[in-house]
Amino acid sequence: MKPGTRLKSAACDTEVMVIRAAEGQIECGGAPMGEAKPAEAAPLAADFSAGTLMGKRYVDAAGQYELLCVKPGKGSLSVDGQALVVKDAKPLPASD
Amino acid sequence: MPADRTPPAPAIPLARWADRQLQAMTTWHGLPRLDGATLMGERGANGGYTITGTTSAGLGGSRLMPARDGEWFALTLIREVDRELLPALFGDAAIDTGDWEAIAAAVLRHDARDLVQTGRTLGLPVARVDETPASPAIDVMLRGERRDRPEGHRPLVVDLSAIWAGPLSGHLFWQAGMEVLKVESLTRPDLIRRDDPETFDRINQGKASLLVDFTDDAQKVALMALIRRADIVIEASRPRALRHLGIDAGALMRETPGLVWLSITGHGASGDPADWVGIGNDCGVAGGLTRAMADAGGGIGYVGDAIADPLTGIVAAREGLSALRSGVAQQIGLSMSAICAMALAEERAHDRAMIDAELCAWGQAIGAPFPTVSPRALTAPVRPIGADTAHYLNAFARC
């Protein structure tokens, strides 16, 4: 998946921008995400319904995936069924 | 160029505009007379900065680069973590994110407009030379109830901001005789204290220092109690970040008659621009200063040193003092890029030939040192970080 690609959730309003990704399946609300929204919405899986927060960056434990939430929704993000977690806020810039 | 042939330092453009704002604050609000060129130039003078054109002065963290469409694109990379976002900005997983030459080559493969749009989505400080600020310079976003302050009341200022613009406004409130509390987050302290103590000390002298753990509910409750006692709050966070910290400006405004809440942002505190990141140099570009310099014959480059910061600090203080005098609670959004555009427009109306001559001279002075300013002596102690946390938070936790 190319960095900068925007992906949409099939199960909720979530949209993300790919910062970093490998070959796995990126999902939201338990359903695969795609560049286009499917005609029919996928059901929101109970295990992946904690919601996404605008502007938060989501990562996997191995650091292979990083997704930026650009539109929040009810689903939560995962890759091949493994939930992603929120990355810590960036430090303040020191100076420019 | 041999060292003994260094060209003379030109004046920082818009310093005269800044000075007129300070003069007015002395006249109307009793602020001690401070010099505009000093406030705008003391960081560059203290740091021995030189004028470097398309690279920002000082650390050189901001660069102006030509894009595919011929427009110039500004990118500030002063946090290493922001470089992780460059593959997404350029749609290129292989880009060498540590190499400005590779970054400049990638900029040339894209249109400036697209890079700015994607960059802002990613939370990168970006701008283009021909954009128009998206928000008003000064935006009264909320009004609340009025509070009449007794004669001789010493206003309390809670300064949650960092870096330069917000702390400078807090400094001006301190100069005006107010009690100013500088509040820093345990996990995200103001790094200027460490990286540029000369500047930090000048604009934070005399303030009490509080260090707050925003994950600790008791400390947060005490901080909210402190804010309800305050006359002025200064913050320079994106509204979203403030909400994530659990600070609800709207609710605090409704509960606190007369509270003046200054929201300093790169490009505006409401709507989509509230999510954009802006820092002093790129905000100057977004405010049209680079375009104005090029049009005046000075070529493409940065004007001044993080120029949006001192201009915004001065405007925030001016607006805060007026609002406080009115007694009416209000949240005022201050957009750094739009403040640059406003200052430029006002200065052009005041003396078009003079500002054009200054911009031209600045642009042509690459390699020259920043103008010297007489160093301001410290007149009050700089409190160690967190030295006053217990005193203020414990006092208010019991209320």
Interface residues (C-beta under 8 A of the other chain):
Chain A: K2 P3 G4 T5 M17 V18 I19 R20 L53 M54 G55 E66 L68 V70 D88 A89 K90 P91 L92 P93 A94 S95 D96
Chain B: S56 G58 L59 G61 S62 T76 I78 R79 V81 D82 E84 L85 P87 A88 L89 F90 G91 D92 A93 T118 T121 L122 G123 P125 A162 I163 T187 R188 P189 D190 L191 I192 R194 D195 D196 R238 R240 A241 H244 D275 I279 G280 N281 D282 A306
